Amino acid sequence: MFATVLQALNEGFFETLKLFAVTLLGALPLGLIISFGSMSKFSPLRWLTHGIVWIIRGTPLMLQLIIIFYVPGYILPQNPWAVENGRFWAAAVAFIINYACYFSEIYRGGIQGVPVGQQEAGQVLGMTKTQIFFKVTLMQMVKRIVPPMSNEIITLVKDTAIARMIGWQELIYAGYAFMKGSHGYAGLYWPLLFTGLYYLLFNGLLTILFGRIEKKLSYFR
């Protein structure tokens, strides 16, 4: 029995890791792009970006996931998620949009936290705006955003459990299934409790990783 439960949980954890990785790959660069929009000197773009970020940050991720997965089927001739792994990609889109908006605010705070005088010094040295951003602003921004970014990424690990709302079989789904009769077993609650160890271990590794990154970047102090 234990081997069966462990195999199911491992499969669920793999799906959790997959959603986690895809979300980061999409949300990290998209968040940077959104932050540029929120700092744009073009007022319509800036206010539009602020409005989108306000809506996404002000509504539950669960609601956004449900809307993205179910609404297209009612307004489009064919549901775009009615394909293989459609539930996964619907969850990925919802998570990427949600976390990109949170990351954008972290990026914006990091960029605006770099003293303007250092950018002006770069201009005096004849550096282009691109060179100033990548060689002056970006390097100092990374140091500033690591602590809040690490908190959001650790939260992302736990938020992946929300994907079970649309039937995506991630880690919590795999553990909960043994209470409902999965693999010939019913009423087993300990597999669901056991999923907590997976989250604790993975988040522990991430905490150690981000701690080392902060030490690596300590030379900016």
ZABAKE-79319 format. One record per residue (C-alpha): residue number from 1; chain; x, y, z. Coordinates in pm, 1 decimal. Example, Ala and Ser with C-alpha at 12.3 -4.5 7.8 and 13.67 -1.06 7.14 Angstrom:
BEGIN
SITE     k   c          X          Y          Z
SITE     1   A     1230.0     -450.0      780.0
SITE     2   A     1367.0     -106.0      714.0
***
This chain:
BEGIN
SITE     k   c          X          Y          Z
SITE     1   A        0.0        0.0        0.0
SITE     2   A      276.9      244.7       94.6
SITE     3   A      451.9      189.8     -239.5
SITE     4   A      126.4      263.7     -424.7
SITE     5   A       69.2      582.6     -228.3
SITE     6   A      429.4      695.4     -274.2
SITE     7   A      413.3      640.1     -649.3
SITE     8   A       90.8      840.7     -677.4
SITE     9   A      230.0     1124.2     -467.7
SITE    10   A      551.2     1131.6     -669.8
SITE    11   A      348.9     1158.6     -990.3
SITE    12   A      142.0     1439.6     -838.7
SITE    13   A      454.4     1618.4     -719.0
SITE    14   A      601.3     1599.4    -1068.1
SITE    15   A      292.0     1775.7    -1204.2
SITE    16   A      327.2     2038.1     -929.3
SITE    17   A      690.8     2095.2    -1026.0
SITE    18   A      594.4     2122.1    -1391.7
SITE    19   A      334.8     2390.5    -1321.7
SITE    20   A      579.2     2569.3    -1091.5
SITE    21   A      855.6     2573.5    -1353.2
SITE    22   A      633.2     2682.6    -1642.7
SITE    23   A      485.0     2961.5    -1429.7
SITE    24   A      829.0     3098.9    -1344.1
SITE    25   A      949.3     3076.2    -1705.2
SITE    26   A      651.4     3280.3    -1817.7
SITE    27   A      592.1     3513.9    -1523.8
SITE    28   A      947.4     3636.8    -1461.9
SITE    29   A     1000.6     3797.6    -1806.1
SITE    30   A      635.3     3900.8    -1842.8
SITE    31   A      647.7     4071.5    -1504.7
SITE    32   A      947.7     4276.9    -1616.3
SITE    33   A      762.9     4383.6    -1931.1
SITE    34   A      455.9     4481.5    -1727.6
SITE    35   A      675.1     4683.3    -1490.3
SITE    36   A      804.9     4883.8    -1787.0
SITE    37   A      445.1     4955.1    -1883.6
SITE    38   A      359.3     5070.0    -1531.1
SITE    39   A      655.2     5312.6    -1540.2
SITE    40   A      593.9     5432.8    -1895.4
SITE    41   A      581.5     5806.5    -1963.4
SITE    42   A      293.7     5736.3    -2203.6
SITE    43   A       -5.0     5795.3    -1973.6
SITE    44   A     -264.4     5568.4    -2146.1
SITE    45   A      -25.4     5270.9    -2135.2
SITE    46   A       70.3     5344.0    -1775.7
SITE    47   A     -289.5     5368.9    -1655.0
SITE    48   A     -393.1     5061.9    -1853.7
SITE    49   A     -110.6     4862.7    -1698.6
SITE    50   A     -197.1     4986.4    -1349.5
SITE    51   A     -560.4     4890.3    -1408.0
SITE    52   A     -476.1     4536.2    -1516.6
SITE    53   A     -238.1     4486.2    -1224.2
SITE    54   A     -500.2     4623.4     -983.4
SITE    55   A     -765.0     4380.0    -1110.9
SITE    56   A     -535.6     4077.0    -1101.8
SITE    57   A     -395.6     4156.4     -757.6
SITE    58   A     -738.1     4246.4     -621.2
SITE    59   A     -917.8     3923.9     -717.2
SITE    60   A     -850.8     3565.8     -599.8
SITE    61   A     -628.2     3344.4     -812.5
SITE    62   A     -891.9     3072.1     -778.2
SITE    63   A    -1151.8     3294.4     -944.8
SITE    64   A     -910.0     3386.2    -1224.1
SITE    65   A     -837.1     3017.6    -1282.4
SITE    66   A    -1205.9     2930.0    -1304.4
SITE    67   A    -1273.2     3218.0    -1546.2
SITE    68   A     -981.6     3132.0    -1774.0
SITE    69   A    -1076.0     2763.7    -1785.4
SITE    70   A    -1455.4     2779.5    -1815.3
SITE    71   A    -1548.5     3112.1    -1977.5
SITE    72   A    -1386.3     3052.1    -2321.9
SITE    73   A    -1608.6     2747.3    -2367.7
SITE    74   A    -1917.6     2970.0    -2339.9
SITE    75   A    -1809.6     3255.1    -2567.2
SITE    76   A    -1600.1     3077.1    -2832.2
SITE    77   A    -1716.2     2824.1    -3092.9
SITE    78   A    -1467.4     2573.0    -2954.9
SITE    79   A    -1315.7     2553.3    -2608.2
SITE    80   A     -938.3     2608.7    -2649.7
SITE    81   A     -871.4     2391.2    -2345.6
SITE    82   A    -1051.5     2087.2    -2491.1
SITE    83   A     -716.3     1937.3    -2593.8
SITE    84   A     -460.1     1707.2    -2442.4
SITE    85   A     -315.6     1868.0    -2127.3
SITE    86   A     -568.1     2149.5    -2171.3
SITE    87   A     -627.6     2172.6    -1796.4
SITE    88   A     -256.5     2212.3    -1734.6
SITE    89   A     -217.5     2491.3    -1989.5
SITE    90   A     -525.2     2671.7    -1858.2
SITE    91   A     -373.7     2659.9    -1510.1
SITE    92   A      -36.2     2773.8    -1647.5
SITE    93   A     -190.3     3075.5    -1821.8
SITE    94   A     -378.5     3177.8    -1506.7
SITE    95   A      -71.9     3139.5    -1286.7
SITE    96   A      159.3     3321.0    -1528.9
SITE    97   A      -72.0     3622.2    -1556.8
SITE    98   A     -132.2     3635.5    -1182.3
SITE    99   A      229.5     3605.9    -1075.2
SITE   100   A      355.5     3832.4    -1353.7
SITE   101   A      145.1     4112.6    -1205.9
SITE   102   A      286.8     4052.9     -858.1
SITE   103   A      641.0     4027.4     -992.6
SITE   104   A      591.2     4351.0    -1188.5
SITE   105   A      535.6     4545.5     -868.5
SITE   106   A      848.8     4393.0     -717.1
SITE   107   A     1047.5     4481.8    -1028.3
SITE   108   A      908.2     4834.7    -1028.5
SITE   109   A     1000.9     4887.3     -665.4
SITE   110   A     1349.2     4751.4     -727.7
SITE   111   A     1410.0     4969.7    -1032.3
SITE   112   A     1275.4     5285.7     -872.1
SITE   113   A     1474.1     5209.9     -556.7
SITE   114   A     1805.1     5254.8     -738.9
SITE   115   A     1927.8     5611.7     -677.3
SITE   116   A     1872.8     5837.1     -977.7
SITE   117   A     2218.6     5982.3     -929.0
SITE   118   A     2378.0     5655.8    -1037.6
SITE   119   A     2185.4     5660.2    -1363.5
SITE   120   A     2286.5     6021.9    -1416.1
SITE   121   A     2647.7     5923.7    -1352.9
SITE   122   A     2616.6     5662.9    -1626.1
SITE   123   A     2490.8     5928.9    -1866.0
SITE   124   A     2786.2     6151.1    -1779.9
SITE   125   A     3018.3     5861.7    -1864.8
SITE   126   A     2854.9     5839.4    -2206.2
SITE   127   A     2661.7     5517.6    -2146.5
SITE   128   A     2344.1     5452.7    -2343.8
SITE   129   A     2009.1     5394.7    -2170.0
SITE   130   A     2039.1     5022.7    -2243.9
SITE   131   A     2388.9     5006.7    -2094.6
SITE   132   A     2276.6     5200.7    -1787.5
SITE   133   A     1985.2     4964.2    -1732.3
SITE   134   A     2181.0     4639.0    -1766.6
SITE   135   A     2510.3     4747.4    -1606.5
SITE   136   A     2387.6     4987.0    -1337.9
SITE   137   A     2015.8     4955.3    -1263.0
SITE   138   A     1957.3     4583.8    -1323.0
SITE   139   A     2245.7     4456.5    -1110.5
SITE   140   A     2139.9     4664.8     -810.7
SITE   141   A     1772.7     4587.5     -867.5
SITE   142   A     1838.5     4212.6     -844.2
SITE   143   A     1986.4     4256.1     -496.4
SITE   144   A     1683.2     4453.5     -381.5
SITE   145   A     1418.9     4217.6     -519.0
SITE   146   A     1558.7     3881.7     -405.8
SITE   147   A     1388.0     3877.6      -59.5
SITE   148   A     1035.9     3974.5     -179.4
SITE   149   A     1073.9     3764.0     -492.8
SITE   150   A     1173.6     3459.2     -287.6
SITE   151   A      859.4     3500.2      -76.2
SITE   152   A      640.0     3509.2     -387.2
SITE   153   A      812.1     3205.4     -538.7
SITE   154   A      768.7     3003.6     -218.6
SITE   155   A      402.8     3107.8     -214.5
SITE   156   A      377.5     2988.2     -574.7
SITE   157   A      481.1     2637.4     -468.4
SITE   158   A      182.6     2620.9     -233.5
SITE   159   A      -56.7     2798.7     -469.3
SITE   160   A      -14.2     2525.1     -729.6
SITE   161   A     -260.7     2326.1     -517.7
SITE   162   A     -535.2     2559.7     -643.1
SITE   163   A     -506.3     2395.8     -985.9
SITE   164   A     -704.4     2100.2     -852.9
SITE   165   A    -1013.1     2323.5     -878.3
SITE   166   A    -1024.9     2252.3    -1252.2
SITE   167   A     -934.2     1885.2    -1215.2
SITE   168   A     -559.8     1911.7    -1266.1
SITE   169   A     -403.8     1617.1    -1084.8
SITE   170   A     -125.0     1781.9     -885.8
SITE   171   A       14.4     1677.0     -547.0
SITE   172   A     -284.7     1761.7     -325.7
SITE   173   A     -519.6     1600.5     -577.7
SITE   174   A     -311.1     1281.3     -565.1
SITE   175   A     -319.7     1269.6     -184.6
SITE   176   A     -687.7     1354.4     -156.7
SITE   177   A     -778.3     1082.5     -407.0
SITE   178   A     -697.8      813.9     -147.4
SITE   179   A     -981.0      943.1       68.4
SITE   180   A    -1220.2      896.7     -223.7
SITE   181   A    -1123.4      545.7     -330.4
SITE   182   A     -816.4      585.0     -550.3
SITE   183   A     -621.9      270.1     -645.9
SITE   184   A     -867.6       54.0     -452.5
SITE   185   A     -818.2      236.5     -121.8
SITE   186   A    -1074.0      459.9       47.5
SITE   187   A    -1078.8      661.0      368.7
SITE   188   A     -700.2      700.0      386.1
SITE   189   A     -623.1     1043.7      524.0
SITE   190   A     -249.7     1003.3      588.1
SITE   191   A     -150.4     1032.8      218.2
SITE   192   A     -304.1     1381.6      215.8
SITE   193   A     -114.4     1476.0      532.0
SITE   194   A      201.2     1325.0      383.6
SITE   195   A      185.9     1576.0       97.5
SITE   196   A      289.5     1840.8      347.9
SITE   197   A      634.3     1683.8      366.8
SITE   198   A      681.0     1733.7       -6.4
SITE   199   A      600.5     2104.2       24.9
SITE   200   A      819.1     2144.6      333.3
SITE   201   A     1120.6     1979.1      172.7
SITE   202   A     1089.3     2165.2     -155.5
SITE   203   A     1034.6     2501.0       11.9
SITE   204   A     1327.8     2424.6      242.4
SITE   205   A     1552.6     2376.0      -60.2
SITE   206   A     1427.2     2700.2     -213.6
SITE   207   A     1489.9     2885.5      113.6
SITE   208   A     1849.9     2761.2      121.1
SITE   209   A     1896.2     2852.8     -246.2
SITE   210   A     1766.9     3208.0     -203.0
SITE   211   A     1974.2     3250.0      112.7
SITE   212   A     2287.9     3167.8      -83.4
SITE   213   A     2185.9     3402.5     -364.1
SITE   214   A     2146.5     3686.6     -112.6
SITE   215   A     2496.9     3618.1       20.7
SITE   216   A     2636.5     3616.9     -333.4
SITE   217   A     2484.5     3959.3     -391.6
SITE   218   A     2600.4     4105.9      -59.4
SITE   219   A     2882.2     4296.0     -233.0
SITE   220   A     2622.2     4559.4     -336.9
SITE   221   A     2593.5     4676.9       25.9
***
